[in-house]
Amino acid sequence: MGIGHFALIPIPDVLVVGAGPAGSIAALVLARAGVRVRLVDRESFPRDKLCGDTLNPGAAALLGRFGLAEAVGARAAAITGMLVSGPGGAAVAADYPDGMQGLAILRSSLDATLLEAAIAAGADFTPGVHVTGPSVAADGATVAGVRVGRTKAESMCRARIVVAADGRHSTLAFSMGLARFAAAPKRWAFGAYYAGVEQLTTRGEMHIQPRGYTGVAPLPGGLANVCVVCDRHDLHAFRHARPEEVVASALARHPALRDRFRRAHRVGPVSVLGPLAVDAVAAGCPGLLLAGDAAGFVDPMTGDGLRFAIRGGELAAVAAIAELETGQPAHARLDAARRREFGAKWRLNRALRRLVGSPRGVATAAALSAHWPAPVRLLIEAAADLHLARELARSA
């Protein structure tokens, strides 16, 4: 669609920038509430995205609340538990209790399913829209829309409220001074798909090493998602290596993985993302609300990034509806709601990031778990958001 033609479309109540899980859920909730909502993304769908490709049981249960469990489940494989390993051969496996399950699904499939649901609910979707920044009102503080275009011939797309769901390096959040890359830790992720991996089960896997970790998730069709995360110290040793060599070296050096991947082969290219951690100083400003990774991004250690995205998109939509009804900015309300919802998990993630960043801490934790696995099993339960899955099951 041309820039000028796009600008002629009637002004929506809410413009959602980014059609990933957070943006699509926000648009879905808004459309179902009768709000005139426009959803835009710079990409066309379906599209690939670097991700661990898993929803923990809490995130999977959230989909049920939106009536999407069946549609997503049809494209997914069940995850029944977790295997966590550390240095020295320490390993703890635990299945989720009471038949609870997570899901493993390609992000291209998940995102397309959620987007289809938002469109079916009444959201207007336009792909190929490159948002270059916010359109700020005369007061210098209120977002009144966005600037669109790849050249000097930019146009303005106005909206009563803008929801920024445009990813961890959000153009809108960074432009308004709401987000910044975290000073520490500085980690990079290298993601790839492999076929022929031996000893895959229905459990997700997290293999922790000093200053980094490798996640393995079994996907439909016999594929495995492999995500290698390393810090800047290890990355320095690979400064002249290709991404494929970084992943291959990490798998070959890991005692729990080298034999299982010896006859496996990579399917497709390696994707790279980093530095990973982004801190958000607020959940928005007048006229702008943040959702998903735009509202802050943490290392994907606990596998709950999609829970933050799905629930965060819903919270942004609820705040937008309140702002439309009252005429009062809702960014402070959204910030408080996010802290209530995610505060405990953020603290857990920060503690785990510090632990993984300490070689001595990782070695001590591994030695302890070899003789006392109970704390690791409790950690698996917390990471899986089982309390949320139980709450949603009771309220269903």
N, C-alpha and C positions, 0 to 999 in steps of 0.2 A: 504494500500500500504506500502511495506517495505521501510525503510529509504534509503537503498542503491539504490533501484529501483527508488525512487523519485529523488534522486540526479542525475540519469542518463538522466533525461528528458532534452531536449535542453534548454539552458539559454534563458529566456524570456526578452523582452524589459522592462516590468514592472511586478513586483511581488506584488500582493495585498494580504495583510495578514488580514483576517477577512471578512466573507461573510454576515455580517449584511447589513442594508440598505446603509450605506456609502460605504462599500467595493463593494457591488454588483453594485451600481450606478457607482462608479469609473471604475469598470471592464467593465460595459456596454458601457460607453462613450469611453473608450480606444479601446475596440474591434470594435466599430462602426467606429472609426477613422483609423482602419487598424493596430493598434498596436498589437504586439504579447504579450498577457497578460495572466498571470497565477494567479488564485485566489485560496487561501487555507484557511481552517478553521479547528480548533481543533475538532469541532463538526460535526455530520452528520445532514442533514436536511431532513424534517422539525424538528425544535427543539423549545422548549418553552423559553421565555425570559421575565424577569421582565420588565414591561413597562406599561405606561398608556394606550397603545393600541389605541391612537387617532392621527390622522393627522389633523392639523388645516386647514382652507381653503387655506392658502398660500401653505402649503406642498402638499395638495391634487392637487392644480393647477400645481405644479411642475411636478407631475407624468404625467399630460397631455402632457407636453412638451417632455417627453420621449416616448410618445405613450403607456403609461401604465395605464391610467385612467380607461379604460374599464376592464382590467384584474383585477386590484385591487378592483374597485368598485363592481365587481360581488361577491366578498367575504366579503364585508363591509356593515355596516349600516350607514345611513346618520346622521351627527350631525348638527343640525340647529341653535344652539346657545349655550349660557352658562348660568348657574345659579351660582352665587357667594354668599356665606353666611358668616356671621361673628358672633362674640359673641353677646348675647342679642337679638337674633332673627332677626337681620338685614339681609336682603336678596335682591339681585337685579338679575333679569332675563332679558336677552336680546337675541333676535334672530338676526342672521346675515342678513344684508340687501341684497336686490337685488337677492334673491334666492341663495346666496352663501352657500356652505355647506362644512363641514369637513367630515371626515370619521372615523368610529370606526371599527377596524379590529384586530383580534388576531395577535400578532407578529409572531407566527409560520406560519400563512397564508401569511402575508405581506412579510416576509423574503424569503419564498419559491417562491413567485411570482417574486420578484425582482431577485433572484438568477437564476430562470428559464430563465428570459429575458437576463441576462448577458451571460449565456451559449448559448442561441440561437443566440446571436450576435457574438459568436466565442471565448468567454473566455474559457480557460481550467480550470476546477474546480477539486480540489482534497480535499476531506474531511479527517478528522482524522489526520491532520498534526499539530503536537505540536511544535510551534516556541518557542525556549528557549531564543533567544536573537539575536541581530544584528551581522552580520559578518562585522568587521571594517577593512578598508584598512590599509596599513602600515603607513599612515600619522596620524592615530589615530582619525581622524575626519570624514572620508567619509565612509558611509555605502555602502558596495558592495554586500550585500545579507543578508541572515539570517541563523542562526543555527537551525537545526531541529533534534528532537529526545527526547525521555524520559529517556535515560540512558547515560552512558559515551560514548556510540557508536554514538555520534552526527555526523551529516553530514552537509555540507554547501550547501545551495541553493543560487546560485548567480543570480543577475539581474542587469541591468543597473540602474534601479530605483526601490526602494521599497516604497509602499504606506502602511502605518500603519493605519489600520482600525480595530484594535483588542481590542477596548473597552476602558472604562474609566480607567482601571488599565493596560494600554498598556505596554506589556513587552518591546516593542521597544522604545516607547517614554520615559518610566522611565529609561531604561538602558542608553539612550543617554543624560540623564539629561534635557530632554525637558518638562517634566511634573512632577507635585508633588501634593499631596493632599493639599487642601486649609487649611490654619490655622483655618479659620472660614468661614461659620458656619460648625459645625459638626452635620450632620443629617443622619438618616437612613430611608430607605423605606421598608415597609412591604406590599407585594402585594398578592392579592388572587382574585379568581373568586367566585361569589355568584349567586345562582338561587333563584327565588321567591322574589326578592326585590320589594317592593311596590312603586307605584308612579314614576316609571321610565318614562322618556319622551325621546324625541329626542335631548335633550340638554345634554351637558357635565356638570359636577358639580364640584365645588371647594368650600369646606367648611373649612374656615380658623379659626384657634384657636391660642391663644398665643403660640409661638415657634413651630408651626406645622400646618399641614393641612391634609385633607382627600379628595382625588379625587375619583369621581364615574363616570364611563363611560358606557352607554348602548351598549351592543354588540349584534351581530346577534345570534339568537337562544334563546333569553330571558335571557342571562347571563349579569352580571354586573362586570366590572373590578373595584376593590376597591384597592386603594393605600393609605396607612397611612404613613405619614412622620412625624417623631418626632426628636427632638434634643437630645443631650447627657444628658441634665438634666432630661428630661422625661424618657429617656431610662434607666437611673440609677434606677428609681423606678421599672423598669421591669427586672432588671438584673438577677432575678431568674425565670422569666416567659418564657414559650415557645412562639414562634412566633405567634401561633394561639391565645394565650391568649392576646397578645399585640393588635392584630387586633380586637378581640371580645370586649376587654375593651374599645378601642377607639370608636367603633360604639355604644356601650351601654352608654357611657358617653356623646355622642354628642346629644344635644336636637333636631337637625334637622334630625337625622338619626336613633335614637334608635327604634322608632316605625316602621319605614319603613323596618328595618332589623329584627324585632322581630320574624317573621316566615320564614325568609330567611335561606338558608343553604349554607355552603361553599362547593365548588366543587374543590377538589384537595388540594394540600398542600399550605402553605404560603411560598413565596419566600422573602428573605431578601437581601438587598444591602446597603452597607455603609462602611465608610462615603462617602457621595455622591459627594461633590464638589471636582473637580480636576482642577487645574490651569495649563495651558500650557504656558511656557515662550517663545516659538516660534512655528511656524507651520512646522518645520522640520530642517534639516541640509543637508549638501551635500550628495546626494544619497538617502535621506529619506524625504518623505512628509507625513504629518499627516491628517487624515480625521475622521469625526464622533467624538465619545466620546474620542478617543485618542488625539484629538486636544483640549480637555478641556470639562468638564462636569459641568453643573449647575443644581440646583434643578429643577425638572420638573414642577414647579408651573404654568408656562404659556403654557404648553402643546406644545411647539415648538421644542422639542428635535429632532423629526423626520425631521423637516424642516432643522435644522442644519446638520443632517446626510445626507439627500438627496442632498442638495445644496453643503454641504461641500465635499461630494464625487465627485460631478461634478467639483468643483473648483480644487481639488487635481488632477483629471484627466487632466484638462486643463493645469495645471502647469507642469505635467509630460510630456505632448505632447510638450510643449514649451522647456523643458529641452532636450528632445530627438532631437528636431529640431536644437537647438542652441549649445548644448553641455555645456551650462552654468547652474550651479545649480539654481533651481527655488524656493527654500524654502522661500526666501525673497519676491519673487513675490507672492507666495501663502499667506504668512502672510499679505501682504498689501491687497490682494483681500478679505481675510476673515474679516479684520477690516472694509473695506468698506461695505461689505455685512451684517455683523452681529453686527457692533459696537453699533448701536442704541439699538438693542435688548439686548445686553449684559448689557448696562447701565440700562435698564428697569429691567432686572432680578436682578441685584445687588441691586437696590433700593427696590424691592419687598422682597428680602432675608433679607435686614436690617429691613424692616417693620415687617415681620413675626417674626423676632427674638426679637422684642420689644413688650412685653405684653401691655404696655401703648399705643404704636403706633397702635396696632391692635384694642384696645378698642376705641381709638379716631377715627380711620377710620370707624369702624362699626357704631359708633354713628353718624358720618357725613353722611354716605351713607343712613341711615334710613330717613334722611330729604332731602338729595340732591344726588340722584342716578346717576346723569349725569357723574361724574368722573369715577365711576365704569363701566359704559357703554363704555366710551372712552377707559378704560383699557382693557375691553373685546375685543374691536375692534383692539387695538394694539397687544394684545396677539395672536389674530387670524391671524395676518399677512394679513389683508384684502387688504392693499395697494398692496401687492405682487400679490394677487389673481386678483385684478383689472388690474394691469400692464400686467400680463400674458394673461388675457382675451382680452385686447386691441391688443396685439401683435399676437394673434392666427390667 
